[in-house]
Structures are given as C-alpha cells and as structure tokens.
Amino acid sequence: MNFSNKQVLRTYASPHSKNAWANIQSIGWRKVGQLTTDGVTNMFVMLNAAKANSKTVSGTIDANNQISLLYL
C-alpha cells in the first residue's frame, strides 16, 4: 500500500535491535521494516525529523504491514 503526504503523529523505539515504530495519519501504528540496523535507524531519524518540523512523509507499507519505503 502506498501513502503520500501523511503527518507523523508519534514515534516509538525501544533499546532492542531494529524496533522502531511510527503512528502515521490515517494509517495508524506501523513498524519500520526489518532492514539493516542502519536502515531502521535512518528511517526512524526521518520520521522524527518529519514530526519535529511538521513535515509530511510518503512511502510504502509492505505485505507484513511494515514501513518499507519512506520519503521526506
């Protein structure tokens, strides 16, 4: 599922490896896909930047209901 121009309402991460989440407008809570550790971190940084600066994001939710692609 593709989405575009959605606000990031909240983000969450735990100290466990590759465990980052985002609550995206009209989509709800979705986990950042199980990419490389750096990939998950980079997406999480993008999500937080969007939230902090009131920017929207676009991307793709994969078949596992995880964020697999993200544009800021």
GUTIZA-61153 format. One line per field, with one value per atom (N, C-alpha, C, O, CB): atom name; chain; residue in one letter; x, y, z; residue number from 1. Coordinates in steps of 0.2 Angstrom, whole numbers, plus 5000, padded with zeros to 4 digits. Glycine has a CB too. Example, Ala and Ser with C-alpha at 12.3 -4.5 7.8 and 13.67 -1.06 7.14 Angstrom:
2
atomo [N,CA,C,O,CB,N,CA,C,O,CB]
cadena [A,A,A,A,A,A,A,A,A,A]
residuo [A,A,A,A,A,S,S,S,S,S]
X [5066,5062,5066,5071,5057,5064,5068,5064,5067,5070]
Y [4972,4978,4984,4983,4978,4989,4995,5000,5006,4997]
Z [5039,5039,5039,5042,5045,5035,5036,5039,5040,5029]
num [1,1,1,1,1,2,2,2,2,2]
end
This chain:
72
atomo [N,CA,C,O,CB,N,CA,C,O,CB,N,CA,C,O,CB,N,CA,C,O,CB,N,CA,C,O,CB,N,CA,C,O,CB,N,CA,C,O,CB,N,CA,C,O,CB,N,CA,C,O,CB,N,CA,C,O,CB,N,CA,C,O,CB,N,CA,C,O,CB,N,CA,C,O,CB,N,CA,C,O,CB,N,CA,C,O,CB,N,CA,C,O,CB,N,CA,C,O,CB,N,CA,C,O,CB,N,CA,C,O,CB,N,CA,C,O,CB,N,CA,C,O,CB,N,CA,C,O,CB,N,CA,C,O,CB,N,CA,C,O,CB,N,CA,C,O,CB,N,CA,C,O,CB,N,CA,C,O,CB,N,CA,C,O,CB,N,CA,C,O,CB,N,CA,C,O,CB,N,CA,C,O,CB,N,CA,C,O,CB,N,CA,C,O,CB,N,CA,C,O,CB,N,CA,C,O,CB,N,CA,C,O,CB,N,CA,C,O,CB,N,CA,C,O,CB,N,CA,C,O,CB,N,CA,C,O,CB,N,CA,C,O,CB,N,CA,C,O,CB,N,CA,C,O,CB,N,CA,C,O,CB,N,CA,C,O,CB,N,CA,C,O,CB,N,CA,C,O,CB,N,CA,C,O,CB,N,CA,C,O,CB,N,CA,C,O,CB,N,CA,C,O,CB,N,CA,C,O,CB,N,CA,C,O,CB,N,CA,C,O,CB,N,CA,C,O,CB,N,CA,C,O,CB,N,CA,C,O,CB,N,CA,C,O,CB,N,CA,C,O,CB,N,CA,C,O,CB,N,CA,C,O,CB,N,CA,C,O,CB,N,CA,C,O,CB,N,CA,C,O,CB,N,CA,C,O,CB,N,CA,C,O,CB,N,CA,C,O,CB,N,CA,C,O,CB,N,CA,C,O,CB,N,CA,C,O,CB,N,CA,C,O,CB,N,CA,C,O,CB]
cadena [A,A,A,A,A,A,A,A,A,A,A,A,A,A,A,A,A,A,A,A,A,A,A,A,A,A,A,A,A,A,A,A,A,A,A,A,A,A,A,A,A,A,A,A,A,A,A,A,A,A,A,A,A,A,A,A,A,A,A,A,A,A,A,A,A,A,A,A,A,A,A,A,A,A,A,A,A,A,A,A,A,A,A,A,A,A,A,A,A,A,A,A,A,A,A,A,A,A,A,A,A,A,A,A,A,A,A,A,A,A,A,A,A,A,A,A,A,A,A,A,A,A,A,A,A,A,A,A,A,A,A,A,A,A,A,A,A,A,A,A,A,A,A,A,A,A,A,A,A,A,A,A,A,A,A,A,A,A,A,A,A,A,A,A,A,A,A,A,A,A,A,A,A,A,A,A,A,A,A,A,A,A,A,A,A,A,A,A,A,A,A,A,A,A,A,A,A,A,A,A,A,A,A,A,A,A,A,A,A,A,A,A,A,A,A,A,A,A,A,A,A,A,A,A,A,A,A,A,A,A,A,A,A,A,A,A,A,A,A,A,A,A,A,A,A,A,A,A,A,A,A,A,A,A,A,A,A,A,A,A,A,A,A,A,A,A,A,A,A,A,A,A,A,A,A,A,A,A,A,A,A,A,A,A,A,A,A,A,A,A,A,A,A,A,A,A,A,A,A,A,A,A,A,A,A,A,A,A,A,A,A,A,A,A,A,A,A,A,A,A,A,A,A,A,A,A,A,A,A,A,A,A,A,A,A,A,A,A,A,A,A,A,A,A,A,A,A,A,A,A,A,A,A,A,A,A,A,A,A,A]
residuo [M,M,M,M,M,N,N,N,N,N,F,F,F,F,F,S,S,S,S,S,N,N,N,N,N,K,K,K,K,K,Q,Q,Q,Q,Q,V,V,V,V,V,L,L,L,L,L,R,R,R,R,R,T,T,T,T,T,Y,Y,Y,Y,Y,A,A,A,A,A,S,S,S,S,S,P,P,P,P,P,H,H,H,H,H,S,S,S,S,S,K,K,K,K,K,N,N,N,N,N,A,A,A,A,A,W,W,W,W,W,A,A,A,A,A,N,N,N,N,N,I,I,I,I,I,Q,Q,Q,Q,Q,S,S,S,S,S,I,I,I,I,I,G,G,G,G,G,W,W,W,W,W,R,R,R,R,R,K,K,K,K,K,V,V,V,V,V,G,G,G,G,G,Q,Q,Q,Q,Q,L,L,L,L,L,T,T,T,T,T,T,T,T,T,T,D,D,D,D,D,G,G,G,G,G,V,V,V,V,V,T,T,T,T,T,N,N,N,N,N,M,M,M,M,M,F,F,F,F,F,V,V,V,V,V,M,M,M,M,M,L,L,L,L,L,N,N,N,N,N,A,A,A,A,A,A,A,A,A,A,K,K,K,K,K,A,A,A,A,A,N,N,N,N,N,S,S,S,S,S,K,K,K,K,K,T,T,T,T,T,V,V,V,V,V,S,S,S,S,S,G,G,G,G,G,T,T,T,T,T,I,I,I,I,I,D,D,D,D,D,A,A,A,A,A,N,N,N,N,N,N,N,N,N,N,Q,Q,Q,Q,Q,I,I,I,I,I,S,S,S,S,S,L,L,L,L,L,L,L,L,L,L,Y,Y,Y,Y,Y,L,L,L,L,L]
X [5004,5000,5004,5009,4995,5003,5007,5003,4997,5008,5007,5003,5007,5013,5003,5004,5008,5005,4999,5007,5010,5008,5004,4999,5004,5007,5004,5008,5014,5003,5005,5009,5011,5007,5004,5017,5019,5016,5018,5027,5012,5009,5013,5013,5002,5016,5020,5026,5025,5016,5031,5036,5038,5037,5042,5040,5042,5048,5048,5036,5053,5058,5060,5060,5064,5062,5065,5072,5075,5061,5076,5083,5084,5090,5086,5079,5080,5082,5080,5074,5086,5088,5083,5078,5093,5083,5078,5071,5066,5078,5069,5062,5060,5061,5062,5058,5056,5049,5047,5061,5045,5038,5036,5039,5033,5030,5028,5020,5017,5031,5017,5010,5009,5010,5006,5006,5005,4998,4994,5008,4997,4990,4986,4988,4990,4980,4975,4977,4974,4973,4984,4986,4987,4985,4993,4989,4990,4997,5002,4985,4998,5005,5007,5004,5005,5013,5017,5024,5027,5016,5027,5034,5038,5036,5035,5044,5049,5051,5053,5054,5051,5053,5060,5064,5053,5061,5067,5072,5074,5065,5075,5080,5087,5087,5080,5092,5098,5097,5093,5104,5101,5101,5102,5098,5106,5106,5107,5101,5099,5113,5098,5092,5086,5082,5090,5085,5080,5081,5076,5079,5087,5089,5088,5085,5097,5090,5089,5082,5080,5092,5077,5070,5067,5063,5067,5070,5067,5069,5065,5070,5075,5078,5073,5071,5085,5072,5067,5060,5058,5067,5058,5051,5051,5046,5049,5056,5057,5058,5055,5063,5062,5063,5056,5055,5068,5052,5046,5041,5038,5042,5041,5037,5039,5035,5037,5046,5048,5047,5047,5056,5047,5047,5040,5040,5052,5035,5028,5029,5025,5025,5033,5033,5029,5027,5040,5027,5023,5028,5034,5017,5026,5030,5026,5020,5033,5029,5026,5030,5036,5026,5027,5030,5026,5021,5034,5028,5025,5025,5030,5029,5019,5018,5018,5014,5011,5022,5023,5018,5013,5030,5018,5013,5013,5008,5015,5019,5019,5016,5017,5026,5013,5011,5017,5016,5006,5022,5028,5030,5029,5034,5033,5035,5042,5047,5037,5041,5047,5050,5056,5044,5047,5050,5047,5041,5048,5052,5050,5053,5059,5051,5049,5051,5049,5044,5049,5054,5053,5052,5051,5058]
Y [4994,5000,5006,5007,5000,5011,5017,5022,5022,5019,5027,5033,5039,5038,5032,5045,5051,5057,5057,5052,5061,5067,5066,5069,5072,5061,5060,5063,5063,5052,5065,5068,5062,5057,5072,5063,5058,5060,5066,5057,5056,5059,5057,5061,5055,5051,5049,5044,5041,5046,5044,5038,5035,5037,5042,5029,5025,5020,5018,5021,5020,5015,5012,5015,5018,5006,5003,5001,5002,4996,4999,4998,4991,4990,4998,4988,4981,4983,4988,4977,4979,4980,4980,4976,4974,4985,4986,4986,4983,4980,4990,4990,4998,5001,4987,5000,5007,5007,5003,5011,5012,5012,5019,5024,5009,5020,5027,5026,5021,5030,5031,5032,5037,5043,5034,5035,5039,5041,5036,5036,5047,5049,5045,5043,5056,5043,5039,5032,5028,5042,5030,5023,5019,5013,5023,5023,5020,5018,5020,5014,5014,5012,5007,5002,5009,5008,5003,5003,5008,5005,4997,4995,4997,4996,4988,5000,5001,4994,4990,5006,4993,4986,4984,4988,4986,4977,4974,4975,4970,4967,4981,4982,4980,4977,4989,4983,4983,4987,4992,4985,4987,4991,4998,5002,4989,5000,5007,5009,5015,5008,5005,5007,5008,5013,5001,5004,5006,5012,5017,5000,5013,5020,5026,5031,5019,5025,5031,5032,5038,5029,5027,5029,5032,5036,5022,5029,5032,5040,5044,5028,5041,5048,5052,5058,5049,5050,5053,5055,5060,5050,5049,5050,5055,5059,5043,5055,5060,5067,5072,5059,5068,5075,5077,5083,5074,5073,5075,5077,5082,5069,5073,5075,5082,5086,5070,5083,5089,5095,5100,5088,5094,5100,5101,5105,5100,5097,5097,5096,5099,5104,5091,5089,5083,5079,5088,5082,5076,5071,5072,5077,5064,5059,5055,5055,5054,5052,5047,5041,5041,5050,5035,5029,5023,5024,5028,5017,5011,5007,5006,5007,5004,4999,4992,4991,5000,4987,4981,4976,4977,4978,4970,4964,4963,4960,4958,4964,4962,4968,4968,4961,4973,4979,4983,4987,4978,4983,4987,4992,4992,4982,4998,5003,5001,4999,5010,5000,4998,5003,5002,4992,5008,5014,5020,5021,5013,5025,5032,5038,5037,5032,5043,5049,5055,5055,5050,5059,5065,5071,5077,5066]
Z [5000,5000,5000,5004,5006,4995,4995,4999,4999,4988,5002,5005,5003,5002,5013,5004,5002,5006,5008,4995,5008,5012,5018,5019,5007,5022,5029,5034,5034,5030,5040,5045,5050,5050,5049,5053,5058,5065,5067,5058,5068,5074,5080,5085,5074,5080,5085,5083,5078,5091,5087,5085,5092,5097,5082,5091,5097,5095,5089,5100,5099,5098,5105,5110,5095,5105,5111,5110,5105,5113,5116,5115,5111,5110,5122,5110,5106,5099,5096,5106,5096,5089,5084,5084,5087,5080,5074,5077,5073,5069,5082,5085,5085,5090,5092,5079,5078,5075,5071,5074,5078,5076,5074,5077,5081,5070,5069,5068,5066,5062,5071,5071,5065,5066,5077,5059,5053,5052,5053,5047,5051,5050,5046,5040,5047,5048,5045,5043,5040,5038,5045,5044,5051,5051,5040,5056,5062,5064,5060,5063,5069,5071,5066,5064,5078,5063,5059,5061,5063,5052,5061,5062,5056,5051,5065,5057,5052,5050,5054,5054,5044,5041,5043,5045,5033,5043,5046,5041,5038,5048,5040,5035,5039,5044,5033,5037,5041,5047,5047,5037,5052,5058,5056,5058,5063,5051,5049,5045,5046,5045,5041,5038,5042,5041,5033,5048,5053,5056,5057,5058,5058,5061,5057,5059,5063,5050,5046,5045,5045,5039,5044,5043,5050,5049,5042,5056,5062,5062,5065,5068,5060,5060,5056,5058,5058,5050,5045,5048,5048,5039,5051,5055,5060,5061,5057,5064,5069,5067,5069,5074,5061,5058,5055,5056,5052,5052,5050,5055,5055,5046,5061,5067,5070,5071,5072,5071,5074,5070,5073,5075,5063,5059,5055,5050,5054,5057,5054,5047,5043,5056,5045,5038,5037,5041,5035,5030,5029,5026,5023,5024,5026,5023,5018,5018,5029,5014,5009,5009,5011,5002,5007,5007,5005,5002,5013,5007,5006,5012,5016,5000,5013,5018,5014,5010,5022,5017,5013,5016,5019,5014,5013,5015,5022,5024,5010,5026,5033,5037,5043,5035,5034,5037,5040,5045,5042,5037,5040,5034,5028,5041,5037,5033,5029,5032,5037,5022,5019,5014,5012,5014,5013,5009,5012,5014,5002,5013,5016,5012,5011,5023,5011,5008,5012,5015,5001,5013,5017,5013,5015,5023]
num [1,1,1,1,1,2,2,2,2,2,3,3,3,3,3,4,4,4,4,4,5,5,5,5,5,6,6,6,6,6,7,7,7,7,7,8,8,8,8,8,9,9,9,9,9,10,10,10,10,10,11,11,11,11,11,12,12,12,12,12,13,13,13,13,13,14,14,14,14,14,15,15,15,15,15,16,16,16,16,16,17,17,17,17,17,18,18,18,18,18,19,19,19,19,19,20,20,20,20,20,21,21,21,21,21,22,22,22,22,22,23,23,23,23,23,24,24,24,24,24,25,25,25,25,25,26,26,26,26,26,27,27,27,27,27,28,28,28,28,28,29,29,29,29,29,30,30,30,30,30,31,31,31,31,31,32,32,32,32,32,33,33,33,33,33,34,34,34,34,34,35,35,35,35,35,36,36,36,36,36,37,37,37,37,37,38,38,38,38,38,39,39,39,39,39,40,40,40,40,40,41,41,41,41,41,42,42,42,42,42,43,43,43,43,43,44,44,44,44,44,45,45,45,45,45,46,46,46,46,46,47,47,47,47,47,48,48,48,48,48,49,49,49,49,49,50,50,50,50,50,51,51,51,51,51,52,52,52,52,52,53,53,53,53,53,54,54,54,54,54,55,55,55,55,55,56,56,56,56,56,57,57,57,57,57,58,58,58,58,58,59,59,59,59,59,60,60,60,60,60,61,61,61,61,61,62,62,62,62,62,63,63,63,63,63,64,64,64,64,64,65,65,65,65,65,66,66,66,66,66,67,67,67,67,67,68,68,68,68,68,69,69,69,69,69,70,70,70,70,70,71,71,71,71,71,72,72,72,72,72]
end
